[in-house]
């Protein structure tokens, strides 16, 4: 099945090159960005100011192709792509949780953003951890268990171009 989507806006950040970017929001603490929503979707921002954090769902537009096994930034071993947050995915979809600073007209000002400049935005959803609180009772995070702290300092390189 072929699926077509339209960007609802553009994410603007200080990161113009993939190399040297933070690999996760925890490594982008304090980094500010702006999301510019297309005029026809601005009404969809109503009440978003009442949320402190949002999910950004976006297209990894500078990534070509995909790999089913990858060596992620935080590990020396290969893993199946679906057990990683690698950008070399079959559908090139990225997702980050960011802090909302302000919303003015068609602009959403955010913080802790680890996204490449001029990334096409596919969707925004409010981050509501309480929606999961009764369903995540035995959390396991696989190989990330001993590696996740590296995300604060690990930077991107050119391995997933």
N, C-alpha and C positions, 0 to 999 in steps of 0.2 A: 504494500500500500504506500503510495506516495503522499506525503503530508506537506502542505505548504503553510507557511506562517509569514506574518508581516511584523516587522519591528514596530514597537510602540514608542520608541524613542532611542536616544543615544546616551551612553555612559561616557562622561569626560573625566579623565584622571591625569595625573602627572606622568604616567608610564607610557612612553611612546615606543618603547622597544620591549620585546618579551624578555630578553636577557636582563637579569638584575632586578626583576620585579619580585615582590613578596609572593610566596606560593599559596598563602592562605590569609584570611582576614586577621588572624592572630599575629601575623608578621607585618601587618599594615596598620597596627594600632596608631591612631592619631592622623593617618593619611586621609586627607579630604578629597572629595570628588563631587561632581554635579551630574544629575540625571536630567536630561532635557526630554520632556515628553512631547510627542507630536500633538498639535492643537486639537485634533479630533478625539484624543483620548484624555484631555485635561480634566473633564468632569469625573473621570474615574479616580482622581486623587482626593475627592471629597472624603473627609474624616481620617485620612491617612496620617495627619498631624497628631492624632491621638495615640499613635503607636511609636514606641521608642526605637524599634528595630524592624527591618523588613528583609524578606528574601528577594534577591535579584536573580532572575533567570534570564540568561543571555546566550548569544551565539558566540562561540570561540572562533571568530571570523578570520583569524590569521593562522589557523591550524589547517594543514592539508592532510587528508587521509586519516587512517586510524591504525591502531595496533591492538591485537587482542591480548598480548602479553607485553608489559612495560616494566622498566626499571624506574620507579618513582623517585622524585627528588630526595625523599627522606630515607631511602633504603638502598642497599647494595644488591638486593635480590630482586628477581622479576616476579611479578604478580599478574593475575588476570586483570584486565583493564577495569572490570566492574568491581574489583576489590580495591580500587584506587580512586583518586580524584584527578587522575591524569587528563590533560586536555585532548589527547589523541584518542577520541571516542568515536564510535560509529556515527553519532548524530551531533557531535561538537557542541553539546549543551553544557554551559557552566552555571554554577549557582553559588551565591555568597550571601551571608547574612551581614548586613551593615547597619550602623546606627543612623537614625534620621536626626539631622540637626535643625532643618527648617524646610518649609515648602513655600515658595512664592510663585504664583502664576503657574507656569508650566515647568518650573525647575524644582527638583528635590535635591537638597544639599545633604550629603552623607559623609560619614567618617568610617574609618577602618576598612577601606576599600582596596582590594587586591586585583583590580581589573584593568586590562589594557585600554588606553585612551581610544575613544571613538568606537567602542564595542556596541553592537546593536542589542538593544534591550528587547526581550520577548515578553516578559511579564514581571509584575511585582505582586508579592503576597505578604501579608503581615506575619511577623514572627510571633508565634504564640506558644511558648513551651508547655503551657498548661494543657494543651490539646493532646499531649503525649504522656503526661505524668502518670496515668493509670495503666499505660500499656508498655512502658519500658521499665520492667522490674529486674531483669537479668541482662543488663547491657554488656555486650561484648564488642570490642573494636578491633579484633583480629591483629594483624601485624602492626597496626598503629599503636598498640598498647605500649610498646617500648620506644616508639619513634615520634609520637605526636608533638613532643616538646621541641623537636627540631624545626617545626613550622614557624616558630617565632623568629628564627634567624636565617633559615635557608632561603636562598634566592633562586629564581628561575635561571636556567641556562638555555642553550639552543637545542636540547635533545628532542623536543616535541614540535619542532617547526614543521 
